[in-house]
Amino acid sequence: MTERFSVGDHVLWNSEAGYVHGTITKIHTKDVEFKGRTRRCSPDDPQYEITSDTTDHVAMHKGEALTKI
């Protein structure tokens, strides 16, 4: 099972530009539109909205892509 995260958790993920770290700002448990695409989310498989610590970039990832730091 994938680790569960909470709003405010500091996490790390691998992007095409390298590793990025940021803070979880929202947890989505229902399908949501994000940057023009539908993201599939459920209570058993949430997606996490994360704001980068170094830029204003906002990303959304499943828990399996994140590591708590």
Secondary structure, DSSP 8 states (H G I E B T S, - for coil): ------TT-EEEEEETTEEEEEEEEEEE-S-EEETTEEE---SSS-EEEEEESSSS-EEEEEGGG-EE-
